[in-house]
Amino acid sequence: MQQMDALKCAIGYRPYRVENGIHVSTRNWCGYRQEMPFWEDLVVKGYATKRLHRLFNETVYSLSESGIKYLENVLSVKIKIS
């Protein structure tokens, strides 16, 4: 459940934001001061990517294309990142 919540949080998913079966997001990231094991597992599985944001000294995780497709299947919605 923690991984699913993390994927949804990265794109700001809220059920009430879904219109006509589509969730439009203006972001695709979550930043943390340290590496997070549940995100690291998603990176290994190919559902997420990570990078270091040097200015804020944070590890930033984003959904990969595979992660977006996976989340679309689980939530039964189309996800568009704008």
C-alpha positions as CSV (number, residue, x, y, z in Angstrom):
1,M,0.0,0.0,0.0
2,Q,2.9,2.4,0.7
3,Q,4.1,2.1,-2.8
4,M,0.7,2.7,-4.3
5,D,0.3,5.8,-2.1
6,A,3.7,7.0,-3.3
7,L,2.9,6.6,-6.9
8,K,-0.4,8.5,-6.5
9,C,1.3,11.2,-4.4
10,A,3.9,11.8,-7.1
11,I,1.3,12.8,-9.6
12,G,-1.1,14.5,-7.1
13,Y,-3.8,11.9,-7.8
14,R,-7.2,12.5,-6.1
15,P,-10.3,10.7,-7.3
16,Y,-12.3,13.9,-7.5
17,R,-9.8,15.3,-10.0
18,V,-10.7,12.6,-12.6
19,E,-12.9,13.9,-15.3
20,N,-14.3,11.7,-18.1
21,G,-11.9,8.9,-17.0
22,I,-8.8,11.1,-17.2
23,H,-6.6,12.4,-14.5
24,V,-4.5,15.4,-15.6
25,S,-1.4,16.1,-13.5
26,T,0.9,19.1,-13.6
27,R,3.6,17.2,-11.7
28,N,5.4,13.9,-11.5
29,W,7.8,13.9,-8.6
30,C,8.3,13.4,-4.9
31,G,11.4,14.7,-3.0
32,Y,12.9,13.3,0.2
33,R,16.0,14.1,2.2
34,Q,17.1,10.5,2.0
35,E,16.6,7.5,-0.2
36,M,13.3,5.8,0.6
37,P,13.2,1.9,0.4
38,F,9.7,1.7,-1.0
39,W,10.7,4.1,-3.8
40,E,14.0,2.3,-4.4
41,D,12.0,-0.9,-4.9
42,L,9.8,0.9,-7.5
43,V,13.0,2.0,-9.3
44,V,14.3,-1.6,-9.4
45,K,11.0,-2.8,-10.8
46,G,11.1,-0.1,-13.5
47,Y,8.0,1.8,-12.3
48,A,10.0,4.9,-11.1
49,T,13.2,6.9,-11.7
50,K,15.3,8.8,-9.3
51,R,17.7,11.7,-9.4
52,L,19.6,13.9,-6.9
53,H,18.4,17.5,-6.7
54,R,21.7,19.1,-5.7
55,L,20.3,22.5,-4.8
56,F,18.0,21.1,-2.1
57,N,20.1,18.0,-1.4
58,E,17.0,15.7,-2.0
59,T,16.4,12.5,-3.8
60,V,13.7,13.0,-6.3
61,Y,11.5,10.2,-7.5
62,S,9.3,10.2,-10.6
63,L,7.0,7.7,-12.3
64,S,8.4,6.1,-15.4
65,E,6.3,5.3,-18.4
66,S,5.9,1.8,-17.0
67,G,4.8,3.3,-13.6
68,I,2.2,5.5,-15.3
69,K,0.8,2.5,-17.3
70,Y,0.7,0.4,-14.1
71,L,-1.1,3.1,-12.2
72,E,-3.6,3.6,-15.1
73,N,-4.4,-0.1,-15.0
74,V,-4.8,-0.2,-11.2
75,L,-6.9,2.9,-11.0
76,S,-8.8,2.3,-14.3
77,V,-8.1,5.9,-15.5
78,K,-6.0,7.5,-18.1
79,I,-3.2,9.6,-16.7
80,K,-1.9,12.7,-18.6
81,I,1.2,14.6,-17.3
82,S,1.1,18.1,-18.6
